[in-house]
Amino acid sequence: MDAFSRIIAEEGPTSLWKGAVPTMSRAISLNCAQLVSYETVKEKLTVTMKTTSPFTIQIYASLVSSVFTAFFSLPFDNIKTKMQKQKANAQGVLPYKGMLGCIQVSMAREGVTGFWAGLPTYYFRVGPHAIITLLALEQYKKLLGVGKK
């Protein structure tokens, strides 16, 4: 409660939502990439690998999905991190006016490939999470009987 009251007193109530848009953008990109790639790959593998067990197909699909998840969400994660770490200069001006400004400055300084800086490290953080989440989702669906014909 002390943190909330200090933030409100020192920075104003709206500062409680600083970074919400970049964080939501990262979450949207991560979840869309994860779920869409997983379901798409799982459907394709189910058709092409008819004799393979459903669990094996789920493992393969989750492995592929983890790569897509990391690749498509990292640019948003990099922007989110830059915005969260920004500090005002001596005149009190922040380097980025918003998410679009951060993207423009990053593109000018680092080029397009800069959005994927740290991809291997990011994959080892996000990849296992995606794999475990997707496999747990399948077990949960199985438990509930979801998706049975």
Residue pairs with C-beta under 8 A, 6 or more apart in sequence:
4 16
7 15
7 16
8 15
8 16
11 18
19 80
19 83
19 84
21 98
21 99
22 76
22 79
22 80
22 83
22 84
22 99
22 102
23 80
25 76
25 79
25 80
25 99
26 73
26 76
26 77
26 79
26 80
28 76
29 72
29 73
29 75
29 76
30 69
30 72
30 73
30 76
30 77
30 126
32 72
33 65
33 68
33 69
33 71
33 72
33 73
34 65
34 66
34 68
34 69
34 130
34 133
34 134
37 64
37 65
37 68
37 69
38 61
38 62
38 64
38 65
38 134
39 61
41 60
41 61
41 64
41 65
42 57
42 58
42 61
45 52
45 57
45 60
45 61
46 54
46 57
49 56
49 57
55 138
58 134
58 135
58 138
59 131
59 135
61 134
62 130
62 131
62 134
62 135
63 131
65 130
65 131
65 134
66 123
66 126
66 127
66 128
66 130
66 131
67 123
67 127
69 126
69 127
69 130
70 119
70 122
70 123
70 126
70 127
70 130
71 116
71 119
73 126
74 115
74 116
74 118
74 119
74 122
75 115
75 116
77 122
78 106
78 114
78 115
78 116
78 117
78 118
79 99
79 102
79 103
79 106
79 115
82 96
82 102
82 106
83 96
83 99
83 102
86 94
86 95
86 96
87 94
87 95
88 94
89 95
95 105
96 102
96 105
106 114
106 115
107 114
107 115
110 117
141 147
